[in-house]
Amino acid sequence: MGPVTLRVADLDAMTRYYTQAVPLTVLTAVGPMAVLGRDTEPVVILEHAPELRHASPRDAGLYHTAIVFETEPALAAAVASVARHAPGTFTGSADHLVSKAFYFTDPEGNGVELYWDRDRTAWSWTHGQVEMDVMRLDPNTYLREHLTEAGAADPIVGGARVGHVHLSIGDVETARTFYVNQLGFETTLDWNGALFVSAGGYHHHMAMNVWNSSGAGRRGRTLGLGAVNIALPTREDIGTTTERLLHYGVEIRDDGATVSFEDPWANLVRLTTNS
């Protein structure tokens, strides 16, 4: 997964949250746009759009951006940083069997997940579906066990990237038709009004749920999610995916570097390549 693009009303405040609290660093900042990440890896792109309104909580759009950290001490350092700089944004935590996760809401209402993956050898699969759960994970205990002195002093420890993107959608079957049958992801879990999909055997690169947005239609242009960016291995992979989308009648735009299209709820998806 590539960086998540967010349209924001207050660029300065949102930049402070994602750099001071999460924390990421500013990779580039030009005019109304700031690219934030770790090392050279972009994670969040903030686009200033103060003329737009906030979306309703019942609308389709972003459920959360999930940032995965390389180690548990790195995750603990990030969680401690948010607790120090923006404690009121914490919304929960859970052990999902495949991962350990902490949840927050940024100053403009966008969900944020910070997590660490267990090794793939520790994941369990049954009949082609990954076993996930929502088990208690106490933040204070986690910090006592994993926060190091170095991490407490400098919370930018190791790398971080977008591990998955979770969307709010109107209905699961339409999401399955688009993201699995047409775009080409594989279903990894179908659970409790949510669909989890991935490529390459990951537990999920994307998820979609109807928990707040059942029946939602196409989005208007609002603050919040601007684009989901997916990085494919090669240009040939983009070509294959593009042909499949065109076969299913999906309208695409290809500028030679990026192929973009909308899902059934008008969430913009962009395909790029790392090669």
C-alpha positions, 0 to 999 in steps of 0.5 A: 500500500502506498501513502493515504491522501487526506484532504484537510481543513487545517494543514498546520494542525494536521501536520503537527499531529502527524509529526509530533504525535504519531510521529512522522517526519515532513518529507516534502512541503510545497504550498498546499501539500505536505508529504509525511513519512519515515526515512524516504517512505511516504505514509500520509499526504495532506492536501489543504482544502479549507473550502470543503465541508466535513463528511457525515459519520454515516458517509462512505469514506475512510475508516482508518489509515493503518501504519505498521511498525517494524518492531514492538519497541517502535510501535510502543514509542509511537503510542507513547508519543501520541499519549504525550502529545494528543492523549484525547485522540486514543480510542482503543486497542486490541490484539488481533492474533495476527497483529497488535493494534492501537487506535486513534482519531486525528484532529479532523476525525480521520481514523488512525491505527498504529500496529505491529505484525506478528511473524507470518508463521504465527498466523493461522488460516482455516479454509482459506481465511485468516484467523483474527480476533479482538482480544484485550490489549492493555496500553499501559502494560504494553508500554511497560513491556516494550517502551525503551529509554531510547524510544521514550527520548526519540519516538522516531524509531525504525521504519513505518509504512501504510500496512493497510487501509480500511474503508467505510462502505455502503454494502459488503457484496458490492465491495466484494464485486469491485475489490475482489472480482474486478480489482483482483484482491483475494478475500482473507476474511469475511466477518461481522459486516466487514470484508478483508482482502489482500495480495500475496498472502498478507492478512489484509491490505484493505478492509471495508465495513458497514459498521457506521455506513450501511446503505451509504451511496457515492461520496461528495467531495468532502474533507477526509479521504482524498485517495487510496494509493496502491503500489504494484510491483511492475508496470506490467502488473498495472497493465494487467490490472487496467485491462481487467478493470476496463473489461468490467467497464470501470472508467480509468484515467492513465497519465503514463505514471498513475492509473486512477479510478473510483470505487462504487462509493467514489473513493479515488484509487490510484495504482503506481509502481515501485519499479 
